[in-house]
Amino acid sequence: VQLQACGGGLVQAGGSLRLSCAASGIIFPIVTVDWYRQAPGKQRELVAAITSGGSTTYADSVKGRFTISRDNAKITSYLQMNSLKPEDTAVYYCHTRPGAYYPNDYWGQGTLVTVSS
């Protein structure tokens, strides 16, 4: 199983970025996909999640600004990030949760998002 995250970069505060997470080696439609982030000196935190059925949850800090989605045909999850703030600066990781079919979870390699003030 491989998760390939991309789309990070440097953006000014108030700007937008879209992260992508392309999966391979996994039956993508049946897994819940998460996006986590880890800022320097801080613990990794859950930002957003989307279930196999398309239900979504968000951290309070990103509600109304970030949107998680998935395209099962493209075996890809997306994280649309709008109205970015300097405190959104972090390495962003995609993750698939273990379940009945997959006993293990899997992580992508991370993509760096830097928001300048």
C-alpha positions in Angstrom: 0.0 0.0 0.0 1.3 3.4 -0.9 -0.2 6.9 -0.2 1.4 9.7 -2.2 0.6 13.2 -0.9 1.3 16.3 -2.8 0.2 19.9 -3.4 1.9 21.6 -0.5 3.8 24.9 -0.9 4.2 28.4 0.2 1.2 30.7 0.2 0.3 34.0 1.7 -2.3 34.3 4.5 -5.8 34.3 3.0 -4.7 32.1 0.1 -5.7 28.6 -0.9 -4.1 25.3 -1.6 -5.4 21.9 -2.6 -3.6 18.8 -1.3 -4.0 15.4 -3.0 -3.4 11.9 -1.7 -3.2 9.2 -4.4 -3.5 5.7 -3.1 -2.3 2.4 -4.6 -2.4 -1.2 -3.5 -5.6 -0.7 -1.4 -9.3 -1.1 -2.1 -9.7 2.6 -1.7 -13.5 2.9 -1.6 -13.9 0.9 1.6 -11.4 2.8 3.8 -11.8 6.0 5.9 -9.2 8.6 4.9 -7.8 11.2 7.2 -5.7 14.2 6.8 -3.4 15.0 9.7 -0.9 17.8 10.2 2.2 18.3 12.4 3.5 21.8 13.1 7.1 22.2 14.3 7.4 21.3 18.0 3.8 20.1 18.2 2.0 16.8 18.2 0.4 15.5 15.0 -3.3 16.4 15.0 -6.3 15.2 13.0 -7.5 17.8 10.6 -10.3 16.1 8.6 -11.7 12.7 7.8 -14.0 11.2 5.2 -15.6 7.8 5.6 -16.3 5.3 2.8 -19.8 6.6 2.7 -18.7 10.2 2.3 -19.4 11.5 5.8 -16.9 14.1 6.9 -15.6 15.5 10.1 -13.3 18.4 10.8 -11.2 19.8 13.6 -12.7 23.0 15.0 -9.7 25.0 13.9 -10.4 24.3 10.2 -14.2 24.1 10.0 -15.6 26.4 7.3 -12.2 26.8 5.7 -11.1 23.3 4.7 -13.0 20.7 2.7 -12.1 17.0 2.5 -13.3 14.9 -0.5 -12.6 11.7 -2.3 -12.7 10.5 -5.8 -12.8 6.7 -5.6 -12.5 6.3 -9.4 -9.2 8.2 -9.2 -8.2 6.5 -6.0 -7.5 10.0 -4.5 -8.5 12.1 -1.6 -8.3 15.9 -1.6 -8.0 18.5 1.1 -9.1 21.9 -0.2 -7.7 24.6 2.1 -9.1 28.1 1.9 -8.5 31.3 4.0 -5.2 29.9 5.1 -3.6 31.3 8.3 0.0 31.2 9.5 -1.0 28.7 12.1 -2.0 26.3 9.4 1.7 25.9 8.6 2.6 22.3 9.0 3.5 19.0 7.3 0.2 17.5 6.1 -0.2 13.7 6.0 -2.9 11.5 4.6 -3.7 8.3 6.4 -6.0 5.4 6.0 -7.6 3.8 9.0 -7.5 0.1 9.8 -10.8 -1.8 9.5 -12.4 -5.2 9.0 -10.6 -5.7 5.7 -7.3 -4.0 6.5 -5.9 -4.6 10.0 -3.2 -2.0 9.5 -3.2 1.7 9.0 -1.1 3.5 6.4 0.5 6.9 6.1 1.6 9.0 3.2 5.0 10.8 3.2 3.7 14.2 4.1 3.6 17.5 2.2 4.8 20.8 3.6 2.4 23.8 3.7 3.8 27.1 4.7 1.6 30.1 5.2 3.3 33.5 5.4 1.8 36.4 7.2 
